[in-house]
Amino acid sequence: PVFNWVALKPSQIDGTVFTELNDEKVLQELDMSDFEEQFKTKAQGPALDISALKVKATQKTPNKVTLMESNRAKNLAITLRKGGRSIQDICTAIETYDQQALSLDFLELLLRFLPTEYERTLIGKFEREQQPPEELSDEDQFMIRFSKIPRLAEHMNVMIFLGNFNDTAQLLMPQLNAIIAASMSLKSSSKLRNILEIVLAFGNYMNSSKRGAAYGFRLQSLDALLEMKSTDRKQTLLHYLVRVITEKYPELTGFHTELHFLDKAGTGSARG
């Protein structure tokens, strides 16, 4: 068997704990014959129509047409009234990232009305036919101008992000500080560093006849220690390593006493 880790390239280990590890030293200290027997492994070689414009049936002014579905147009009209600004003012504010002109609540409401591909198709057809804009409802006139903003979705999302930034930062700061503190604790632990050195040594022993072929590994690869089992299926590679550490490196068994703030750091997610 091979140890299915995600190995790091030499260029990826700068600034990581792996620059300080010497897995060859571990292999010189240990008798690997028992390991070979338990896991039946020796050093391995590297594993090689476009529809016409719809006429509003319920429109009071018969010459008004629409480019939007009626309920969507009605909801957009309500949203635009909340904005309290002209079509041109709203779109200019978005184009120039004017945070003062448009409220965050209004922007979040307006985000739901990004023009769909179907609406853009109808707008293109309307413009090619050179029909007078006065035939359109106010909502459709807005949608035409709205759709002309370059990278519209990106503009909107940036403005909403900026509007939410201070509140989001205050909310995340305690969690971020805990993650930073825990990370510093992990990196400064000499005992954990030595345990990673042992894991690196065993992984390289299993995966390559050229010892030290992997310079490091991604920490999520540690999950693989539980997946690899001995020939008799009675123990995992993790269990075996625990026994090796207990017998050969007993001073490392209390490595957890060097780790701090992990509980606080583990209560949230670092993902945005």
Sequence and secondary structure as in RCSB ss.txt:
>XXXX:A:sequence
PVFNWVALKPSQIDGTVFTELNDEKVLQELDMSDFEEQFKTKAQGPALDISALKVKATQKTPNKVTLMESNRAKN
LAITLRKGGRSIQDICTAIETYDQQALSLDFLELLLRFLPTEYERTLIGKFEREQQPPEELSDEDQFMIRFSKIP
RLAEHMNVMIFLGNFNDTAQLLMPQLNAIIAASMSLKSSSKLRNILEIVLAFGNYMNSSKRGAAYGFRLQSLDAL
LEMKSTDRKQTLLHYLVRVITEKYPELTGFHTELHFLDKAGTGSARG
>XXXX:A:secstr
      B  GGG TTSGGGG  HHHHHHHS THHHHHHHT             EE TT SSTT EESS HHHHHH
HHHHHHHHTS HHHHHHHHHTT TTTS HHHHHHHGGG   HHHHHHHHHHHHTT  GGGB HHHHHHHHHHTST
THHHHHHHHHHHHHHHHHHHHHHHHHHHHHHHHHHHHH HHHHHHHHHHHHHHHHHH SSTT    B GGGGGHH
HH B TTSS BHHHHHHHHHHHH GGGTTGGGG  SHHHHTTS    
